[in-house]
Amino acid sequence: MSSHDLTYQEAFAELQAIVRELEEGCVDIDALIAKVQRASFLYRFLRQRLRSTEEEIESILKEGHDATPPQ
């Protein structure tokens, strides 16, 4: 699944599953690097989505504030 098809909820659930596997020691040593790389990608993806959403909300709120005439 590419990052274009990935939703925030899917990425978060996958990251949680990887973290749980790592904490429980369920990851085969041969798969460890791939799991850590995927977790790193998911973390960056989630962080970027949050930042983008925050910036968009701030922009919307600013536009709404600027459009409201003073009383």
C-alpha positions in Angstrom: 0.0 0.0 0.0 1.4 3.3 -1.0 1.2 6.5 1.0 -1.4 7.8 -1.5 -3.8 5.0 -0.5 -3.1 5.1 3.2 -5.6 6.8 5.5 -4.6 8.3 8.9 -6.6 5.6 10.7 -4.9 2.8 8.8 -1.4 4.2 9.3 -2.1 4.7 13.0 -3.5 1.1 13.5 -0.5 -0.4 11.6 2.0 1.6 13.7 0.3 0.5 16.9 0.4 -3.2 15.7 4.2 -2.9 14.9 4.9 -1.2 18.3 2.9 -4.0 20.0 4.9 -6.7 18.2 8.2 -5.0 19.1 7.2 -4.6 22.7 6.1 -8.2 23.0 9.2 -9.5 21.3 7.2 -11.2 18.5 9.3 -9.9 15.6 11.7 -12.4 14.0 15.2 -10.9 13.9 15.2 -11.3 10.1 12.1 -9.0 9.9 13.2 -6.5 12.5 14.8 -4.0 10.2 11.8 -4.0 7.8 9.4 -3.5 10.7 11.5 -0.6 12.1 11.7 1.0 8.7 8.0 0.7 8.2 7.3 2.1 11.6 9.6 5.1 10.9 7.7 5.7 7.6 4.3 5.5 9.3 5.5 7.9 12.1 6.6 10.5 9.5 3.4 10.0 7.5 1.2 10.5 10.6 3.2 13.5 11.8 3.0 15.2 8.4 -0.8 14.6 8.2 -1.2 16.2 11.6 0.9 19.2 10.6 -1.0 19.6 7.3 -4.4 19.4 9.1 -3.3 21.9 11.7 -2.1 24.3 9.1 -5.3 24.0 7.1 -7.5 24.5 10.2 -5.4 27.6 11.2 -5.9 29.0 7.7 -9.6 28.4 7.8 -10.0 30.0 11.2 -7.9 33.0 10.1 -10.0 33.5 7.0 -13.1 33.3 9.1 -11.8 35.7 11.6 -10.7 38.2 8.9 -14.1 38.0 7.2 -16.0 38.8 10.4 -16.7 42.5 10.7 -16.1 44.1 14.1 -19.2 44.9 16.1 
